């Protein structure tokens, strides 16, 4: 078992992990330490890593099955891996609004491991927001109102013909073929984390569109409030990437955002997602 060091980077969430070589076939004890750090800090970071695709996938499988992304699975690459590319001239990027990954699925992924292959000299940071805190700091009256509320999540804004992602100039393509069909699922607005048992807010800008039994127009005022509330500055941390850096976030209790502030440099990241469970 590795002698790892866990160093928080912000009050709300986030910690850097030292003493782990992710290219190695890690022991059960080390994996348990990494998992506990993830549960404690919601997102964890590693520096100066160097591993290939097969090692990346092996690491992800220590935490669960690999999740196949339906909209990045365009048939021209390994479906278990998404390479996120940002090039000069791109007008849109992957993840540029606050979101939780792929929540239109009946069983959204539990997490993702993102590895930096090429980064700009500055810019291109990623922000993360703690959704436990977002829920816990709501008023008692708001918590009571949200207790049994569900929300529709859809991928129509992020994929498919005519979607903003498909229409924009963006180096990372999503499916926009005629065979694409919208995916919609209802999830609780407040979910219970399956490992920690803690409650957290579970709505986001990319996928959440309407409360159950209400129109989108009727839902918008409260839904917009909750989505913006969820990334108040005091709920967040910010990570500056270096080549070889890794971020591993718990998709069940974290939202994140990729800053679109790099215009003259390439930024290339490799991501593997880990399958999750039904939201309750």
PABADREN-480841 format. One line per 10 residues: their letters; for each residue z, y, x of C-alpha. Coordinates in steps of 0.05 Angstrom, whole numbers, plus 5000, padded with zeros to 4 digits. Each point is the difference from the previous one (the first is absolute). Layout:
# PABADREN-480841
a) Z:Y:X; ...
END
This chain:
# PABADREN-480841
xxxxxxxxxx) 5000:5000:5000; 4980:5068:5027; 5052:5053:5016; 4968:5054:4957; 5022:5072:4993; 4993:5037:4934; 4997:5075:5005; 4995:5041:4936; 4951:5058:5001; 5022:5037:4937
xxxxxxxxxx) 5058:5001:4951; 4959:4976:4940; 4963:4940:5031; 4964:4975:5061; 5021:4969:5066; 4967:4983:5066; 5010:4929:5025; 5004:4987:5074; 5002:4934:5037; 4947:4962:4960
xxxxxxxxxx) 4932:4978:5024; 4961:4990:4936; 4945:4961:5036; 5048:4942:5011; 5015:4944:4951; 5069:5028:4982; 5060:4956:4988; 5030:4993:4930; 5060:5040:5024; 4958:5058:5023
xxxxxxxxxx) 4960:4999:4936; 5065:5002:4961; 5023:5061:5040; 4934:5036:4987; 5003:4983:4926; 5071:5027:4996; 4980:5064:5035; 4943:5008:4950; 5048:4990:4941; 5050:5049:5030
xxxxxxxxxx) 4950:5055:5019; 4941:4989:4952; 4948:5012:5056; 5005:4979:5072; 4959:5020:5061; 4982:4968:5066; 4969:5033:5062; 4956:4975:5057; 4976:4936:4965; 4937:4962:5018
xxxxxxxxxx) 4977:4943:4955; 4936:4971:4973; 4979:4986:4928; 5025:4928:5000; 5068:5022:5027; 5003:5056:4948; 4988:4950:4944; 5049:4950:5030; 5054:5055:4999; 4985:5018:4928
xxxxxxxxxx) 5005:4927:4978; 5071:4997:5026; 5018:5046:4942; 4956:4969:4946; 4929:4983:4981; 4946:5049:5019; 4977:5045:4943; 4924:5006:4991; 4983:5071:4979; 4951:4997:4942
xxxxxxxxxx) 4967:5067:5012; 4994:4999:5076; 4974:4929:4997; 4927:5020:5003; 4976:4933:5028; 4979:5026:5069; 5064:4986:5039; 5063:4957:5003; 5030:5007:4930; 5071:4994:5028
xxxxxxxxxx) 4992:5062:5043; 4984:5072:4982; 4976:5046:5055; 5014:5072:4980; 4951:5047:5034; 5001:5076:5000; 4942:5035:5034; 4980:5073:5011; 4966:5026:4937; 5038:4956:4951
xxxxxxxxxx) 5019:5041:4938; 5048:4948:4973; 5045:4949:5034; 5038:4938:4979; 5069:5016:4974; 4997:5075:4998; 5044:5007:4939; 5070:4973:4990; 4994:4928:4978; 5028:4930:5001
xxxxxxxxxx) 4947:4949:5020; 4958:4964:4948; 5049:5006:4942; 4946:4985:4948; 5009:4927:5018; 5045:4955:4958; 5036:4983:5065; 4993:5059:5048; 5009:4986:5074; 5071:4999:5028
xxxxxxxxxx) 4979:5037:5063; 4949:5016:5053; 4996:4998:5075; 4956:5056:5028; 4980:5000:5073; 4969:5060:5036; 4937:4983:5039; 4976:5071:5014; 5036:5065:4984; 4986:5074:5009
xxxxxxxxxx) 5039:5040:5052; 5038:5032:4943; 5000:4997:4924; 4987:4941:4955; 5074:4988:4987; 5025:4957:4943; 5057:5021:4953; 5045:4952:4963; 5047:5012:4941; 5062:4960:4979
xxxxxxxxxx) 4994:4981:4927; 5072:4974:4996; 5022:5072:5013; 4949:5026:4951; 5032:4958:4945; 5072:5008:5020; 4997:5076:5001; 4972:5006:4929; 5048:5023:4946; 5036:4949:4958
xxxxxxxxxx) 4961:5024:4940; 4933:4989:5035; 5022:4931:5024; 5018:4981:4929; 4932:5024:4973; 4962:4962:5054; 5040:4935:4995; 4951:4962:4956; 4937:5041:5011; 4937:4968:5028
xxxxxxxxxx) 4938:5032:5030; 4927:4980:5004; 4973:4995:5071; 4924:4999:5011; 4953:5002:5059; 4946:5041:4966; 5014:5061:5044; 4996:4963:5066; 4941:4952:4991; 4940:4984:4958
xxxxxxxxxx) 4935:5038:4984; 5013:5074:4991; 5071:4999:5026; 5022:5057:5046; 5007:4951:5058; 4930:4972:4990; 4967:5068:4991; 5032:5034:5060; 4976:4998:5073; 5049:4950:5027
xxxxxxxxxx) 4991:4950:5057; 5043:4946:4969; 4961:4973:4941; 5027:4972:4935; 4965:4957:4949; 4954:5040:4954; 4951:4945:4980; 4979:4984:4929; 5045:4937:5000; 5063:5042:5011
xxxxxxxxxx) 5048:5002:4942; 5061:5043:4989; 5067:4965:5010; 5058:5024:4956; 5072:4976:4995; 5065:5025:4970; 5060:5007:5046; 5071:5026:4988; 5008:5073:5019; 5065:4978:5034
xxxxxxxxxx) 4996:4934:5037; 5055:4957:5030; 4987:4980:5072; 4998:4923:5003; 5039:4996:5066; 5049:5058:4999; 5012:5003:4925; 4996:5076:5002; 4961:5041:4949; 4943:5046:5021
xxxxxxxxxx) 4947:5044:4969; 4932:4966:4994; 4945:5049:4981; 4948:5032:5046; 4941:5048:4999; 4945:4950:5018; 5012:4949:4946; 5050:5022:4945; 4966:5032:4939; 5040:4992:4935
xxxxxxxxxx) 5064:4975:4971; 4997:4939:4954; 4984:5021:4929; 4981:5071:5019; 4935:5035:5017; 4985:5025:5070; 5005:5072:4975; 5068:4987:4968; 5025:4964:5062; 4977:5051:5051
xxxxxxxxxx) 5057:5051:5000; 5056:4949:5013; 4957:4954:5043; 4977:5058:5045; 5073:5022:5007; 5023:4931:5021; 4943:4989:5049; 5013:5067:5034; 5075:4991:4998; 4992:4935:5038
xxxxxxxxxx) 4978:5034:5064; 5048:5058:5005; 5007:5017:5075; 5071:4973:5003; 4975:4932:4977; 4948:4995:5057; 4987:4985:5073; 4938:5015:5042; 4970:4955:5053; 4956:5023:5057
xxxxxxxxxx) 4952:4947:5022; 4983:4979:5071; 4951:4946:5021; 5036:4934:4992; 5049:5025:4948; 5017:4958:4939; 5028:5018:4932; 5028:4947:4954; 5020:5026:4932; 5033:4969:4939
xxxxxxxxxx) 4949:5015:4945; 5052:4984:4947; 5044:5061:5013; 4956:5048:5041; 4943:5049:4987; 4958:5026:5057; 4946:5051:5015; 4949:5006:5056; 4991:5072:5022; 4928:5023:4998
xxxxxxxxxx) 5005:5049:5057; 4955:4967:5052; 4928:5024:5000; 4973:4995:5071; 5025:4931:5022; 4996:4927:4980; 5061:4965:4972; 4996:4924:4993; 5055:4957:4972; 5004:4925:4983
xxxxxxxxxx) 5041:4979:4940; 5023:4933:4973; 5038:4999:4933; 5052:4950:4978; 4999:4971:4930; 5055:5020:4951; 5027:4980:4933; 5002:5022:4927; 5033:5068:4992; 5065:4997:4960
END
